């Protein structure tokens, strides 16, 4: 199968309006004080994403360091650039 044929049959954007990443989903559903604390941690350049992920590991909303990094740098569909 050619590349052109494969791409012509690839699904198009389905216009999902849901959360763009795990961090977006948590921020949208968390209590305001929790969302503010997470945004503050993600905005702090001295706070490592792995440390944030380790702190969240024991909570109801564990997040990976990669998801945290992608969100904080504005690289998810939420485009919230914190660093």
C-alpha positions in Angstrom: 0.0 0.0 0.0 1.3 3.4 -0.9 1.8 6.3 1.6 -0.7 8.4 -0.4 -3.3 5.6 -0.3 -2.8 5.0 3.5 -3.1 8.8 4.2 -6.2 9.1 2.1 -7.9 6.5 4.3 -6.7 7.9 7.6 -9.4 9.2 9.9 -9.9 12.9 9.8 -10.0 15.2 12.9 -13.1 14.2 14.8 -13.4 17.6 16.5 -13.4 16.2 20.0 -14.0 18.8 22.6 -12.9 16.8 25.6 -9.7 17.1 27.6 -6.6 17.4 25.5 -4.3 15.7 28.0 -4.4 14.0 31.4 -3.3 17.3 33.1 -6.1 19.2 31.3 -8.6 16.6 32.6 -7.4 16.9 36.2 -7.4 20.7 36.1 -10.9 20.7 34.7 -12.3 18.5 37.4 -10.2 19.2 40.5 -11.4 21.5 43.3 -10.1 25.1 42.6 -7.5 25.0 45.4 -6.1 21.7 44.0 -6.0 23.1 40.5 -4.3 26.2 41.7 -1.7 24.2 43.6 -0.9 22.1 40.6 -0.6 25.1 38.3 1.7 26.8 40.9 3.9 23.7 41.0 4.0 23.4 37.2 4.9 27.1 37.0 7.8 26.8 39.4 11.0 26.3 37.3 12.8 24.9 40.4 10.2 22.1 40.7 11.0 19.0 38.7 8.2 17.2 36.8 9.3 13.9 38.3 9.0 15.3 41.8 5.5 16.5 41.1 4.6 13.1 39.6 6.0 11.3 42.7 4.0 13.6 45.0 0.8 12.8 43.0 1.5 9.1 42.9 -0.3 8.5 46.2 -3.4 10.5 45.2 -6.6 9.8 43.2 -5.0 11.6 40.3 -1.6 10.2 39.5 0.1 11.9 36.5 3.2 11.1 34.6 6.2 13.4 34.4 5.8 13.4 30.6 2.2 14.6 30.8 3.1 17.2 33.3 6.0 18.5 31.2 4.0 18.5 28.0 1.2 20.5 29.6 3.4 23.0 31.4 5.3 23.7 28.2 2.1 24.4 26.3 2.5 21.3 24.1 -0.9 19.8 24.6 -4.1 21.0 23.0 -4.9 23.1 26.1 -1.9 25.4 25.1 -1.5 26.6 28.7 2.1 27.6 28.8 3.3 27.7 32.4 7.1 27.5 31.8 
